[in-house]
Amino acid sequence: MSVIVPKQCRVCKTELNRHEAIRGICMSPDCRRSDIPFQLAKREQSILADITQLSSSFWSGQLSHKVAYVPANTQPIEALPEQRQKAICKHIVEIVHLASSDKENQLDTPVDRTATRNGISESQARLPLLGSLCSLCEGYCCSLGGDTAFLVPGVIRRVMELQPDLTIEQIENQYLSSIPEQHYRGSCVFHAASGCALPRELRSRVCNDFICEKLANTVVKCEGFESQYVVAAVDGQRVERLAKVDGMEVHSVKIV
């Protein structure tokens, strides 16, 4: 089968030399920038095609053609480095002290801010489907937590209000005792093999509320869809994990 080589730039329509024709676009910076959506769409089509092909090898003849994907965390588990352990301990002690000495936030210390849900409603955010698909990713976004896990004095003040019978030392100890011995390399200090090592009530609202765009789009696609759906966790363009969604339940997960 012969390959059709474009003769014109798909953006500005100028004639291409033989090197430019390989990509179908000229060397103009404006054209290169304008071509980004095309390249992203092309990449997405390639990923969805790979998911369809892989899923057929696991569930041949049982699936609809609906596929979607979320990001994939592929970092290995390792011992939490001593330097990072000391950093989070120091941070916790500092924010607990600030929260206990500034209970009314008169010093304008950081508050417990929320994060985007990318259009997901409160009811959708509570769907078991969302949690199942989020766990398929295994915490790609958790790398943003770094050595602080988005913990600020405002988070501690909220915990103090929820647990008024605990002393400030006991609240501090809840955080310190939750620091895992092992976590995902390069990710949040609390990002352990089983998920977040912090109980949900001790986490920041950023961590509890954030829903990435890919996950939000996938939940919207799957919600109310009567046939089966295949969702993949993808790293770059490599499919790492697959899940079969039937209605609003994730029935099985395959490791690829």
C-alpha positions as CSV (number, residue, x, y, z in Angstrom):
1,M,0.0,0.0,0.0
2,S,1.5,3.3,-1.0
3,V,1.7,6.2,1.5
4,I,0.1,9.5,0.5
5,V,2.7,12.2,1.2
6,P,1.1,15.7,1.8
7,K,2.3,18.4,-0.5
8,Q,0.9,21.3,1.5
9,C,1.2,22.4,5.1
10,R,-2.1,21.4,6.8
11,V,-2.2,24.8,8.6
12,C,-1.1,27.5,6.2
13,K,-1.3,25.5,2.9
14,T,2.2,26.5,1.7
15,E,4.2,24.0,-0.3
16,L,6.3,21.6,1.8
17,N,9.8,20.3,1.2
18,R,10.5,16.6,1.4
19,H,11.5,16.9,5.1
20,E,8.5,18.9,6.1
21,A,6.2,16.5,4.2
22,I,7.0,13.7,6.7
23,R,5.0,15.5,9.3
24,G,2.6,17.4,7.0
25,I,3.5,20.8,8.4
26,C,5.9,23.6,7.6
27,M,8.6,24.9,9.9
28,S,6.7,28.1,10.8
29,P,6.5,28.5,14.7
30,D,2.9,29.7,14.3
31,C,1.9,26.6,12.3
32,R,3.7,24.3,14.8
33,R,1.7,25.8,17.7
34,S,-1.5,25.6,15.7
35,D,-0.8,22.0,15.0
36,I,-0.7,20.9,18.7
37,P,-4.5,20.1,18.9
38,F,-4.1,17.9,15.8
39,Q,-1.2,16.0,17.3
40,L,-3.0,15.6,20.6
41,A,-6.1,14.2,18.8
42,K,-3.9,11.9,16.7
43,R,-2.3,10.6,19.9
44,E,-5.7,10.1,21.6
45,Q,-6.9,8.1,18.6
46,S,-3.8,5.9,18.8
47,I,-4.3,5.2,22.5
48,L,-8.0,4.4,22.1
49,A,-7.1,2.0,19.3
50,D,-4.6,0.3,21.5
51,I,-7.1,-0.1,24.3
52,T,-9.6,-1.6,21.9
53,Q,-7.1,-4.1,20.6
54,L,-5.9,-5.1,24.0
55,S,-9.3,-5.4,25.5
56,S,-10.4,-7.8,22.8
57,S,-7.7,-10.2,23.8
58,F,-9.1,-10.3,27.4
59,W,-12.9,-10.1,26.8
60,S,-13.3,-11.2,23.2
61,G,-16.9,-10.9,21.9
62,Q,-18.2,-9.4,25.2
63,L,-17.6,-5.7,24.8
64,S,-19.1,-2.7,23.1
65,H,-16.7,-0.4,21.3
66,K,-16.8,2.3,24.0
67,V,-13.4,2.8,25.5
68,A,-11.8,5.6,27.7
69,Y,-8.7,6.0,29.7
70,V,-7.2,7.7,32.8
71,P,-3.5,8.4,33.7
72,A,-1.4,5.7,35.2
73,N,1.0,5.9,38.1
74,T,3.9,3.5,37.2
75,Q,6.5,4.5,39.9
76,P,7.9,1.7,42.0
77,I,7.5,1.4,45.8
78,E,10.6,2.3,47.8
79,A,11.5,3.2,51.3
80,L,10.6,6.8,52.2
81,P,13.9,8.7,52.0
82,E,15.1,9.9,55.4
83,Q,15.4,13.5,54.1
84,R,11.8,13.5,53.0
85,Q,10.6,11.9,56.3
86,K,12.3,14.7,58.2
87,A,10.8,17.3,55.9
88,I,7.2,16.1,56.5
89,C,7.7,15.7,60.2
90,K,9.1,19.3,60.4
91,H,6.2,20.6,58.3
92,I,3.6,18.9,60.5
93,V,5.0,20.3,63.7
94,E,5.1,23.8,62.2
95,I,1.5,23.8,60.9
96,V,0.1,22.3,64.1
97,H,1.8,25.0,66.1
98,L,0.5,27.7,63.8
99,A,-3.1,26.3,63.9
100,S,-3.1,25.9,67.7
101,S,-1.8,29.5,68.2
102,D,-4.0,31.0,65.6
103,K,-7.4,29.2,65.9
104,E,-9.4,32.2,64.5
105,N,-6.9,32.7,61.6
106,Q,-6.2,36.2,62.7
107,L,-2.6,35.9,61.3
108,D,-4.0,35.0,57.9
109,T,-2.3,31.6,57.7
110,P,-3.1,29.4,54.7
111,V,-6.7,28.0,54.7
112,D,-7.9,24.6,53.7
113,R,-8.7,25.4,50.0
114,T,-10.5,23.0,47.7
115,A,-9.5,21.9,44.2
116,T,-11.3,21.5,40.9
117,R,-13.6,18.6,40.1
118,N,-13.5,19.4,36.4
119,G,-17.3,19.6,36.2
120,I,-18.2,16.6,38.3
121,S,-21.2,17.2,40.5
122,E,-21.5,16.4,44.2
123,S,-23.6,13.3,43.5
124,Q,-21.2,12.1,40.8
125,A,-18.3,12.5,43.1
126,R,-19.8,10.1,45.5
127,L,-20.3,7.4,42.9
128,P,-18.5,4.1,43.7
129,L,-17.6,4.1,40.0
130,L,-15.5,7.2,40.5
131,G,-13.5,5.7,43.3
132,S,-12.9,2.4,41.4
133,L,-11.6,4.2,38.3
134,C,-9.5,6.5,40.4
135,S,-7.9,3.5,42.1
136,L,-7.2,2.1,38.6
137,C,-4.9,5.0,38.1
138,E,-3.1,4.3,41.4
139,G,-2.3,7.9,42.2
140,Y,-0.8,9.7,39.2
141,C,-1.8,13.1,40.6
142,C,-0.5,12.3,44.1
143,S,3.0,13.2,42.9
144,L,1.9,16.9,43.3
145,G,1.7,16.4,47.1
146,G,5.5,16.5,47.5
147,D,6.8,16.8,51.1
148,T,3.7,18.7,52.4
149,A,0.7,16.7,51.1
150,F,-1.1,20.1,50.7
151,L,-1.4,20.2,54.5
152,V,-1.7,23.8,55.9
153,P,-2.8,25.3,59.2
154,G,-6.4,25.5,57.9
155,V,-6.5,21.7,57.6
156,I,-5.4,21.3,61.2
157,R,-8.0,23.8,62.4
158,R,-10.7,21.8,60.6
159,V,-9.4,18.6,62.3
160,M,-9.4,20.4,65.7
161,E,-13.1,21.3,65.1
162,L,-14.0,17.7,64.1
163,Q,-12.1,16.2,67.0
164,P,-12.6,18.7,69.9
165,D,-11.8,16.0,72.6
166,L,-8.3,15.5,71.3
167,T,-5.3,17.5,72.5
168,I,-3.2,19.3,70.0
169,E,-0.4,16.8,70.8
170,Q,-2.8,13.9,69.9
171,I,-3.7,15.5,66.6
172,E,-0.1,16.0,65.8
173,N,0.6,12.4,66.6
174,Q,-2.2,11.2,64.2
175,Y,-0.3,12.8,61.4
176,L,3.2,11.7,62.5
177,S,2.1,8.1,63.1
178,S,0.6,7.9,59.6
179,I,3.8,8.6,57.7
180,P,4.5,5.3,55.9
181,E,7.8,3.5,55.8
182,Q,7.4,2.9,52.1
183,H,5.8,5.0,49.4
184,Y,5.8,5.4,45.6
185,R,9.1,6.9,44.4
186,G,8.9,10.6,43.8
187,S,5.3,10.9,44.9
188,C,3.6,12.4,47.9
189,V,5.2,11.3,51.2
190,F,1.9,9.7,52.2
191,H,1.4,7.9,48.9
192,A,1.7,4.3,50.0
193,A,1.1,1.0,48.1
194,S,-2.4,0.8,49.6
195,G,-3.2,4.4,48.6
196,C,-3.1,7.5,50.8
197,A,-1.7,6.6,54.3
198,L,-3.6,9.5,55.8
199,P,-7.2,8.8,56.9
200,R,-9.6,10.8,54.7
201,E,-10.6,13.2,57.6
202,L,-7.0,14.2,58.1
203,R,-6.3,15.0,54.4
204,S,-6.5,18.4,52.8
205,R,-9.5,19.3,50.8
206,V,-7.3,19.5,47.7
207,C,-6.7,15.7,48.1
208,N,-10.2,14.9,49.0
209,D,-11.9,17.0,46.3
210,F,-9.6,17.0,43.3
211,I,-10.8,15.0,40.2
212,C,-8.5,15.0,37.2
213,E,-9.9,15.9,33.8
214,K,-9.5,12.4,32.3
215,L,-11.3,10.8,35.3
216,A,-14.1,13.3,35.1
217,N,-14.6,12.7,31.4
218,T,-14.5,9.0,31.9
219,V,-17.1,9.1,34.7
220,V,-19.4,11.2,32.6
221,K,-19.1,8.8,29.7
222,C,-19.7,5.7,31.8
223,E,-22.6,7.1,33.9
224,G,-25.9,5.7,32.7
225,F,-24.2,3.9,29.8
226,E,-26.2,0.6,29.4
227,S,-23.5,-1.5,27.7
228,Q,-20.0,-2.5,28.9
229,Y,-17.2,0.0,28.8
230,V,-13.4,-0.6,28.9
231,V,-11.3,1.9,30.8
232,A,-7.5,1.8,30.7
233,A,-4.8,3.4,32.9
234,V,-2.3,4.8,30.4
235,D,1.3,6.0,31.0
236,G,2.3,8.1,28.0
237,Q,1.0,5.8,25.2
238,R,1.5,2.5,27.0
239,V,-1.6,0.8,28.4
240,E,-0.7,-0.4,31.9
241,R,-4.0,-1.6,33.4
242,L,-7.5,-2.4,32.1
243,A,-10.9,-2.5,33.7
244,K,-14.3,-3.6,32.4
245,V,-17.2,-1.3,33.5
246,D,-20.7,-2.7,33.3
247,G,-23.3,0.0,34.1
248,M,-21.9,1.7,37.2
249,E,-19.8,-1.2,38.5
250,V,-16.2,-2.1,37.8
251,H,-16.4,-5.9,37.5
252,S,-12.8,-6.8,36.8
253,V,-9.3,-5.4,36.4
254,K,-6.6,-6.9,34.2
255,I,-3.0,-6.1,34.6
256,V,-1.3,-5.8,31.2
